[in-house]
Amino acid sequence: PLYTRFGHYVARIVRGDLGRSYITDRPIMLDIRERFPRTLQLAAAAMLVAALSGITLGVLSARSPGGWTDRLALSAGYLGVSFPVYWVALLLILLFAVELQWLPPSGYGGWQYLILPALALGMRSIAFLARVTRTAMLDALATDYVRSARAKGLRERAVVLRHALRNALIPIITVLGLDFGAYLTGSILTETVFSWPGLGRYVVNAIARRDLPAIQGAVLFLSVVFVVVNLLADIAYAKADPRVAHG
């Protein structure tokens, strides 16, 4: 009966058994263990690029609202949010791999193979994170404790980084957590364009072959990963702002 089969399926999931692939006849969890570290590597590199670039642009934009840095960051933000990932990936391949021949166009290997996929995957987050950081920093820089810090004679760098940026981290952490979860679960296009042997490409191959147990197991695993990442982001709130922990 259906309910009996479903009960057996749930019992296997609890034990970590996601079934076997129709095509390769291998345990699906074994395939996930082989491919997920590569997806995690790509997501971590993209998150590092997005965090460093986006937060830096947002802070510089908030320090001089209305200036050329602010206008440049806003323009780059609007363009970055508008461009689809696969189009950015193809442009990067055309420029850096075909024309300049600085980096390999696709595949998996050393750090050279990681640069273009990480840039393509993190481009949208750079733009969105810069806008969120700018808004949060403008609110933080207008508060009384920042004016008090400046009145005490603290350097502008200390005021911006130690006081304003630290208190503007809550929305930034939210964006970072959501984007990192999206990198782990939604890097299908990037891995396909760059032939990156991660879990996203595994799902694409399973869909093409109609390997239903592989699709079901991978989607279930990625759903759990997304929930765990968001839980870690909630925990990070308390580290960034002790008032959240007291609340």
C-alpha positions in Angstrom: 0.0 0.0 0.0 1.0 3.6 -0.6 1.2 4.5 3.1 3.4 1.5 3.8 5.8 2.4 1.0 5.9 6.0 2.2 6.7 4.9 5.7 9.5 2.7 4.5 10.9 5.6 2.4 10.8 7.9 5.5 12.6 5.3 7.6 15.3 5.0 4.9 15.8 8.8 4.8 16.2 8.9 8.6 19.0 6.3 8.2 20.6 8.4 5.4 19.5 6.1 2.6 18.2 8.1 -0.3 17.9 5.1 -2.7 19.9 4.1 -5.7 20.3 5.7 -9.1 18.4 4.2 -12.0 21.3 4.9 -14.3 24.4 4.1 -12.4 22.9 1.8 -9.7 25.0 3.6 -7.1 23.7 4.9 -3.7 22.6 8.4 -4.2 24.1 9.5 -0.9 27.5 8.4 -2.2 27.1 10.6 -5.3 26.1 13.5 -3.2 29.1 13.0 -0.9 31.4 13.1 -4.0 29.8 16.2 -5.6 28.6 18.4 -2.8 32.1 19.4 -1.6 32.8 20.9 -5.1 29.5 22.8 -4.9 30.4 24.0 -1.4 33.8 25.1 -2.7 32.2 27.1 -5.6 29.6 28.7 -3.2 32.3 29.7 -0.7 34.4 31.3 -3.4 31.4 33.2 -4.8 30.4 34.3 -1.3 33.9 35.6 -0.6 33.9 37.6 -3.8 30.4 38.9 -3.2 31.0 39.8 0.5 34.3 41.6 -0.1 33.2 43.5 -3.2 29.6 44.2 -2.2 30.3 45.4 1.4 33.2 47.5 0.3 31.1 49.2 -2.4 28.3 49.8 0.0 30.5 51.4 2.6 32.2 53.6 0.1 28.9 54.7 -1.3 27.4 55.5 2.1 30.4 57.6 3.1 29.9 59.9 0.1 26.2 59.9 -0.7 25.5 61.6 -4.0 29.1 61.5 -5.0 30.7 59.8 -8.0 31.4 56.6 -5.9 27.8 56.5 -4.9 26.5 56.9 -8.4 28.9 54.4 -9.7 27.9 51.8 -7.1 24.2 52.4 -7.7 24.6 52.0 -11.4 26.6 48.9 -11.0 24.0 47.6 -8.6 21.1 48.1 -11.1 23.1 46.5 -13.9 24.2 43.6 -11.7 20.7 42.7 -10.6 19.4 42.9 -14.1 21.9 40.5 -15.8 21.1 36.8 -15.7 23.7 34.4 -14.4 24.1 32.4 -17.6 24.6 35.6 -19.7 27.3 36.9 -17.3 29.0 33.5 -17.4 29.1 33.5 -21.2 30.5 37.0 -21.3 33.2 36.1 -18.8 34.2 33.1 -20.8 34.3 35.2 -24.0 36.4 37.9 -22.5 38.9 36.1 -20.1 39.1 32.7 -21.8 38.6 33.3 -25.5 39.9 36.8 -26.1 42.5 37.3 -23.4 43.2 33.6 -22.7 44.0 34.3 -19.1 41.8 31.6 -17.5 40.4 28.2 -18.6 36.8 28.4 -20.0 35.5 25.4 -18.1 36.3 22.3 -16.1 37.5 21.4 -12.7 41.1 21.7 -11.4 43.3 24.3 -9.7 42.3 27.7 -8.5 42.3 29.1 -12.1 39.2 27.0 -12.8 37.4 28.5 -9.8 37.7 32.2 -10.7 35.2 32.6 -13.6 32.4 30.5 -12.0 32.8 32.3 -8.7 32.6 35.7 -10.4 29.5 34.6 -12.5 27.7 33.2 -9.5 28.6 36.1 -7.1 27.9 39.0 -9.6 24.3 39.4 -8.7 25.0 39.3 -5.0 27.7 41.9 -5.3 25.1 44.3 -6.7 22.4 43.5 -4.2 24.7 43.4 -1.2 26.1 46.8 -2.1 22.7 48.4 -2.2 21.7 46.8 1.2 25.0 47.8 2.8 24.6 51.4 1.5 21.1 51.7 3.0 22.0 50.1 6.4 25.2 52.3 6.6 23.3 55.5 5.9 20.9 54.7 8.7 23.8 53.8 11.1 25.9 56.9 10.2 22.9 59.2 11.1 22.6 57.8 14.6 23.6 59.5 17.9 26.3 57.0 18.9 28.2 57.7 15.6 28.0 61.5 16.2 29.2 60.9 19.7 32.1 58.8 18.4 33.1 61.5 16.0 32.8 64.1 18.8 35.3 62.1 20.9 37.8 62.6 18.1 37.9 59.0 16.8 39.3 58.5 13.4 36.8 58.3 10.6 37.9 54.7 9.7 37.3 53.6 13.3 33.9 55.3 13.3 32.8 53.7 10.1 34.1 50.2 10.6 33.9 49.7 14.4 30.7 51.6 15.2 28.6 52.1 12.0 29.3 48.9 10.1 29.0 46.6 13.1 25.6 48.0 13.9 24.5 47.6 10.3 25.4 43.9 10.0 21.9 42.5 10.7 20.5 43.1 7.2 23.9 42.3 5.6 24.0 38.9 7.4 20.4 38.3 6.2 21.5 38.8 2.6 24.6 36.7 3.0 22.7 33.8 4.5 20.0 33.8 1.9 22.6 34.2 -1.0 24.9 31.5 0.4 21.9 29.1 0.6 21.0 30.0 -2.9 24.5 29.3 -4.1 24.4 25.9 -2.6 21.0 25.0 -3.9 20.8 27.1 -7.1 24.1 26.9 -8.8 22.7 24.7 -11.6 23.2 27.2 -14.4 26.7 28.2 -13.4 27.9 24.6 -13.0 26.3 23.6 -16.3 27.9 26.5 -18.3 31.3 26.0 -16.7 31.1 22.1 -16.7 31.7 22.2 -12.9 31.2 18.7 -11.5 29.1 19.7 -8.6 25.7 18.8 -7.2 23.9 21.2 -9.5 25.2 19.6 -12.6 24.4 16.2 -11.1 20.8 17.3 -10.9 20.8 18.5 -14.5 22.2 15.2 -15.7 19.6 13.3 -13.6 16.8 15.4 -15.1 18.1 14.7 -18.6 18.2 11.0 -17.9 14.9 10.9 -16.0 16.7 9.5 -13.0 13.9 10.1 -10.5 15.5 8.8 -7.3 18.6 10.9 -8.0 16.5 14.0 -8.5 14.4 13.4 -5.5 17.4 12.6 -3.2 19.4 15.6 -4.4 16.5 18.0 -4.0 15.7 16.7 -0.5 19.4 17.1 0.5 19.6 20.6 -0.9 16.4 21.6 1.0 17.9 20.5 4.3 21.1 22.4 3.5 19.2 25.6 2.8 17.4 25.3 6.1 20.6 24.7 8.0 22.3 27.7 6.3 19.4 30.0 7.4 19.6 28.6 10.9 23.3 29.5 11.0 22.4 33.0 9.8 20.0 33.4 12.7 22.7 32.3 15.1 25.1 34.8 13.6 22.6 37.6 14.5 23.4 37.1 18.1 27.1 37.2 17.5 26.8 40.4 15.5 24.4 42.1 17.9 24.3 40.9 21.6 20.9 42.6 22.0 19.4 39.9 19.8 20.7 37.2 22.1 19.3 39.0 25.2 15.9 39.4 23.4 
